[in-house]
Amino acid sequence: MPRTTRIYCVSTLYGAATLAAAIDSDCFDDEDRSLLLVFNNSATPETTTPVDEMPGFEPLRAHFDEVLSWNEAISPFHPGAWVPRADDVPLFERYLRLLWGLGDDRVELVVESIQVAPALTVAQLFTDAPVHVYADGLMSYGPTRNKIDPLVGTRVRRLLHLDLVPGLTPRLLTEFDVPAEVVPTEAFLKVLGELTASVTDLPVLPAESALLLGQYLSALGILSPEEEEDLHVRMMRGAVERGHRAIVFKPHPTAPARYSRALEAEAAQLGVDLTVLDVPVLAEVLFEKVPPALVVGCFSTALFTASAFYGLTVARVGTEMLLDRLTPFQNSNRVPVVLADALIPDLEGRKGEAPVDAGSLDGLLDALSYTMQSQIYPSLRPRAERYLSKHLTPRTKRYFRRRRLTSLGLPGGIPERLAFIPRNSTARRVVRRARALKKAVGR
């Protein structure tokens, strides 16, 4: 009988910690050989630190027999862009088996983000390998972003995820009836504790500080660099208004240095103590070493880790703007933004910003999943209709676009008998004349 080799694929330290916790919790059957395959998906992998070289990785290395690099295996191609031609799949599978010493091993895969390369590419190369998917963050609570080939989707055995939103079940891959399985929080915290203990080069951070989390949203094309700088400034001002005089800013590892300089200038004006953390560590390391009094972000997964796992006070800023900016409507970042907007208190304390009732959260995600991916999840339509007819309030309307609801014939859209108006030239001319008259009267 051939030996079993399980290949665990990671692109982030957070994901590697999740896998280590799953292994420690006996979420996987015993294998003969375990390989950790590292993806570096950054825009310029040559200039960024891969997962296995980041501070805190060493305690995770012991969970695997060997660490491999996907980037080296497919060089000079980029992991996020390279997909082999269908005719070349057998050739590349033989190449990888030779390169990694797999021989005739029975291969199992553990991947994240199976909808896209490089995880999808690896799954397509090992055509008969069973697949386990794990969630590295909040996107798993939403729908599968792309329609997956059944030759891949039907091989997925389960979805492993952290209980970041207690009681909420992921929608990812439910079109293939893939069951969700929680990775025990205690095991994850134990791994993070070991990871934190191995990080020795952190600067001295002030106690009881406010921690600001940068995400580099301009790199995703969601905000302009200037808007993202302004978002960080809003985070600082909001924290200062809450009485915090010591601020720690954790920029995204690939964010430009000018983001820090903009905050330094603002800190000087406000007269507060600012520490910019330039060591590429997980935010959870800070939660462990020097727990902040307040954690501020936009829609970072770390906000939920801080709240659900460490009991820290959290606040969000900028989510409403992002909900308007995310395009297309199917953008998979929409679900994390909605969860942050719905569940985390607003830093700036605006009226009508109370958290959404947790009891309606399942209905909200059903409706959101259907409106984002109606062709993949047609069975969710009755639930979407039920939620939208009862819970579409001024607080929740921002999560749905009227044009989208109209095109799907859902509650909250323009009634069918009025749907012709936007396309009617006479109606548009009347509206323009009415607006002109209103302005004239106003003068």
Buried (B, 14 or more C-beta within 10 A) or exposed (E): EEEBBBBBBBBBBBBBBBBBBBBBBEBBEEBEBBBBBBBBBBEEBEEBBBBBEBBBBEBBEEBBEEBBBBBEBBEEBBBBEBBBEEEEBEEBBEBBBEEBEBEEBBBBBBBBBBBBBBBBBBBBBBEEBBBBBBBBBBBBBBBBBBEBEEEBBEBBBBBBBBBBBEEBBBBBBBBBEBEBBBBBBEBBBBBBEBBBEEBEEBEEBBEEBBBBBBBBBBBEEBBEBEBBBBBBBBBBBBBBEBEBBBBBBBBBBBBBEEBBEBBEEBBEEBEBEBBBBEBBBBBBBBBBEBBBBBBBBBBBBBBBBBBBBBEBBBBBBBBBBBBEBBEEBBBBBBBBBBBBBBBBBBBBEEEEBEEBEEEBBBBBBBBBBBBBBBEBBEEBBEBBBBBBEEBBEEBBEBBBBEEBBBBBEBBBBBEEEEEEEEEEEEEEEEEEEEEEEEEEEEE
